[in-house]
Amino acid sequence: MKVLVIGGDGYCGWATSLYLSSRGHDVTIVDSLARRAWDRELGLDSLVPIASTRRRIDEWSRVTGRTIRFEELDVTDYAPLCRVVRENAPDAVVHFGQQRSAPFSMIDRDHSVRTHINNTVGNMNVLWALHENAPSAHLVKLGTMGEYGTPNIDVEEGFITIEHNGRSDTLPYPKQPGSFYHLTKVSDSDQIFFACRVWGLSATDLNQGVVYGTSTEQTALSPALVNRFDYDHVFGTVLNRFCVQAALSHPLTVYGRGGQTRSFLDIRDTVRCIEIALEHPAKRGEYRVFNQFTEMFAVKELAERVTRVAREHGLACGIAHLANPRVEREEHYYNCVNTNLRSLGLEPTPLSDATIAGLIGLAREHIDRVDARLIPPRVTWRAEETPPDASAVA
């Protein structure tokens, strides 16, 4: 297929672009490089150094003989986006091009608004660009399991059948987003569902869990192809943060009681899920939702597991509880359905001790690049409060 990967320079987008190219697809990356700019703005950096976009793409061509094209543009800039869609005439568009951090969206009003413009306006531009220039292209959009929140009932895949006053209907599953970032994702889903109903677009909304790991078969081909590893308080995910703290023999910082349960998947499963969605496209006018995750863990459960693996490798680390900077339930029911991707052939890669040990080892390999001051939370969800002090760790 001819595939546009919007946000193809990012964490999930880069791994996906290489994977699809390796599978014989004609890939064009569209990216504004905003993610790199946000790192510079906030004084952050990937634990593993990543090459420039041009260096990455040239290296991929050198190593594999395959070509990936690159268009630097912002999806909030409509005319250039339309030009790229027209010129490439894609069979599918994979949309990763969004600000994906809840803490970033909660820093202040400016970052909340920037998140809204980048995500919500950008998503609407993508829909209009497809409607006007490539109406038969299949849109594969990265959503998030965080749209659902933590309801006291099972989380279905996008829709739920309810009975009310003697009548029954299947409706979009109620959403309880946990940040301004998650709110934009809810808006995206509503936009896409609407566009499919009224314009006849075809779309697959992938509500993805927390992704871990950095390496795929493709990124491992050369040091210039490696993926980013975020461990900081803004973009770093919980397992990455724990593994870096373990490498430092530092207490693993759990927010609150640690009963917060989330869904997770390996980056290798992320790229496979995208491929499955492309191989089995939605029909014209169809909006479908796949819950894209393989396992569910409580935060404290992850911390205990990382601690055990670290100790088995001679690293002394424990667990410390911080006052939770977020407004969320710290103990709750959480059971999510994820049958669609499995029914289409996904064979999950479970989180193994070897994977955890590998992430800790990667952190130790680049320990000189770790800035421990960037790990404790500095962004709070609560009004008129300061974030927990790093010195409170005990």
N, C-alpha and C positions, 0 to 999 in steps of 0.2 A: 504494500500500500504506500501511497504518498501521505506522510504524516507530518503535521506541524506540531511541534512540542513547545508550547508557550511556557516560559520559565524553565527552559532546558539547561540553564547554567546552574540551577539550584540543586539542593541535596537529592530530592527524589527525581527531579527532571533530568539531571545529568546521568544518573544510573539508568533511567528509562531510555534516554536517547541512545546511549551506547548499546543497550540491550536490543532495542528495536532495529538499530542499524546492523548489528551482528546477525539478526534473524532475516536480513534481506530487505527490510523496508527502506524506503527513500525518505530520509529524515531531514527536516529543516528546523533548527532551533530559533525561536523568537524570544528575546530576553532584553530587558532594559539594563541589566546588571545592577539593579537597585539593591539587591541583597548584599553585594559587596560594599556598596556605598553606605548602607545602614551599619555594617560592621565598623567602617571607618568613623562614622558619626558617633557611635557609642563606645568606641575604643575597644572593640572586640576582635577576635580572630579565631579562625579554625585551629584546633589543636594540631591537625596535620596540615602542613602548608599545601595550598592548591595553586595550580598554575593558572595563568590568564586563560580566558576563554579561547582566544586564537591559538595559544600554545597547545591547549587541550585538543582542539579540533585537528590541528596539523599533526599532532602525535597520533591521534586515532587513525588518520589517513595513512601515516607512515607505517604503523604497526599492522594494520589490517587490510590496507588497500581500499577501504571503503570511505566514501565521502559523506560528511555531514555539513550542510550549509548553515550559515549563521546570519540572522538579521537582528541588528541591535535597534530595538524600538520599544516604546512603552505602550501597553494596551489601552491606556487612557488617551492616547493620541490616535484618533479614529482613522483619519485618511491614510497614514502609512500602514496601519493594520489591514485596511481594506485592500491596499495595493498588494501586500504580501499574500493575502488569501486569494486574490484574483490570479496573481502570477503563478502561485503554486498549485492551485486547483486541488486541494487536498481531499483524499478519501476520508480522512479522520483528523480531528484536532484534539490533542491532549492538553488540557488546560491546568498547568501548575503555577501560573504566573501571578501569585498572590502573596501578600504579607501574611506569614503563617504563625506568628507568635502572639499568644494571649498576653504575656507581660508587655510586649512592645505596644500593644493596643491600649494598655492601661497606664502607660507612663504619665500622660497628661492629655489635655484636650487636643493639642496639636497632633500627637501620635495616633489618637483615636480617629481624628478626622482624616489623616493621611491613610490610615488603614482602610477606612470606609471608601475613600476615593479610589485608591488602588484596587481594592477588591470588588466593590459593588459596581462602580462605574466601569472598571475594566471588564468585569463579567458581562455587563450589559452591552458594551462595545463588541465583545466577542460574539454575542448572540446576534446583534444587528449585522455584523460583518458576514456571518454565515448566512443569515436570512437574505441579504442583498447580493452576496457573491458566490456562495457555495451551499445552497439550501439542502443538497443531498449528502453533505459531509456528516459523519457521525461525530458528535461531541462527547468526549470522555473527560469529565470534570472531576477534579479532586475535591471532595468534600471532607467532612470530619465527623467522627463519632461524637465529638464534643457538641454537635448540634443538639443531640438528644438530651443532654444533661444526665441526671441520675433518677429517673422515675421509679416509683415503687411497683412497677409492672415490667414484664419482659419488653425489651426494645426490639421491635420488628424491623424489617428492612424497608424503611421509607414510608410505608403505608400501614394502616391498621383498620380492621373492620369493627365497627361499633354498632350497637343497637341503642336507640333512644326513642322513647315514647312510642314503642311498637314498630319503629321503622329501622332499617339497617342500611349502612353505606360504608364503602371503603374510602378512607380519607387520608391525607398526609398525616404522618405520625406527629403528635404534639411535640414541640421543641422547647427546651429549657436551656438556652445557651449560657455559658459561664463567663463570657467576657465580650468586649466590643468586637474582638476578632471573630469569635464564634457567632455573634449576631450577623456579621457580614456573610458568613457561610450560609446561615439560614435564609438570608435575603437572596443569595445566589440560587439556592435550591428552588425558591419560589419563582424567581425569574425564569429559570430553565423549564420548570414545569409549565409555566404560562406559555413560553415560546413554543414548546412542543404542542400544546393544545391549540394555539391560535395560528401558528405558522406551519405546523407539520414538521418541525425539526425532529431529529432523532438524538437522544442523549442518554448517557449512562452516568449517573452520579455515584461516585465511589466514596462512601463515608469511611474514611481511613482511620485506623487507630494510631497509636504512637509507634513510630518506626524506629528501629534500632539497627545497629550495624553500619559499617561503612563500605565493605568490600563486596563486589560482585565479580563474576568471572571476567567481565570486561574491564572494570576499573583496576583489576590486579595485573593487567597486561604491561603496565608501565608506570613508573613513579609520577609521570606527568598526567596520568589519567585518574589519580586517586580522588576520592570523594571527600567532602568536607566532614569535620567532626566537631560539632558544637557542644560545648560543655558549660557555657556561661548561664547567668540567671535570666537572660532574655530569650535566647534561641536554643539553649541547651535543653535536651529532654532528660527525663528523670534517670533513665538507665545510664546514659552517657555521663551525667553528673556524678552518679554513684561510683562508676568505674574509675573516673579521674580522681575522686576523693580517696578511693581504695588504693590507687597507685601512689598517692601521697601519704598513705597511712593516716589519713585524716578521718574523723568521724563522718559517717554518711548522714547528711542532714535531711531528716524527714519532716515535712510540714505538718504540724498538728499531730494527731494520733496515728496517722498513716493508714487508716482504713479506706482511703479513697481508692476505688477500684477502677481500672481503665483497661481498654483493649489494646493489644500490641501485635506487631508483626515485624518480621525480618525484612530488611531492604531487598533481599533476593526474592521474597514473596511479593513485594510491591511491584517490581518490574514484571513479574509473571502475571499478576492480576491485571495490569494494563494490557498485556498481550491477550489475555483471555477476553477482556472486554472488546478489544479490536477484532478478534477472530469471530466473536458472536455479537455483532452489532445490534443495537436497538432498531426496531422497525420505524419507518417514517411515522412521525406523530407520536412516537412512544417515549415516555419519560420513565426510566426505571432506576431503582436505587439498589446498590449492592453494599452491604456492610463489609468493609475490607479490613479484616483482622483475623488472627489465627488463635490467640489466647487472651485470657484475662487475668490480671494480677492486681493485688492490692499493693500500694506503695511500700508499706512496711514489709510485705512478703518479698518484694524485690530487694529491699535493703538487707534483709536477713540472708537472702541467697547470695548476694554479692559479697557480703561480709564473710560468709562461710567459704566461698571460693577464694577470696583474697587470703584468708588465713591458711588455707591449704597450700598456698603458694608463698607462705612465709611473710605475709604482710599483716601487720597488726592494725586493725581498724575496728571500730565499734559503730554504734548508731546513736545519734543525738536528735532530739526532737526540738524543732523551732516553732515559735508561734506562727501560725499559718497566715501568710500575707494575703491569701485568697479568701473569698467568701464562698464556701462550698461545704457540702456535707462530708464529714470525715469518717462516718460509718453509714453505710447505706446498702440497700439491695441493688444488685447489678447483674443482669443476665441478658445478653444480647444474642440475637439470631444472626447467623452468617452462613446460610445454606446455599445462596445463589452461586457464589464463586466456586464453592466446593462441588456443586452439581455440574459445573462446567469444566471441571478438571483440575482445580487447584489442589495441590498436595502440600499441606502446610509444613513449614520448617519450624519445629518447636525451639523455644529458647533453651539452649543447652549450657551446661557448665563450661564447656569448651568455648562457646561463643563469649560468655562473660569473661573467661580467662583471656581470650584474645583481645577483647576491648581493654581490659586492664593492662595487658602487655603492650598494646598500642600506646596507651597513655604513658606508660613507663618509658617507652622508646622515645617519646617526644616530651619528656617531663620538663625539659628546659624551656618549653614554650607555654607551660601552664602558668596562668596568673590566678592564684588562689583567691585574690580579692574579687574576681569576677563571678565566683560561684554563689556566695550567699545572696538571698533575694534583696533587691533594692526597690522593687515596685510593689506597692500595696493596692489592693482592691478597695480598702476601707477609706471612707472620707475622713480627712483631718487626722490621719495617723501617719507615723513614719514607719518604714519597713523594719523588720526585726534586725537587730544589731548582730553582726557576725560574732562579736565577743560573747553573745548569749549562748553560743554553742557549748554544751557541757556533756 
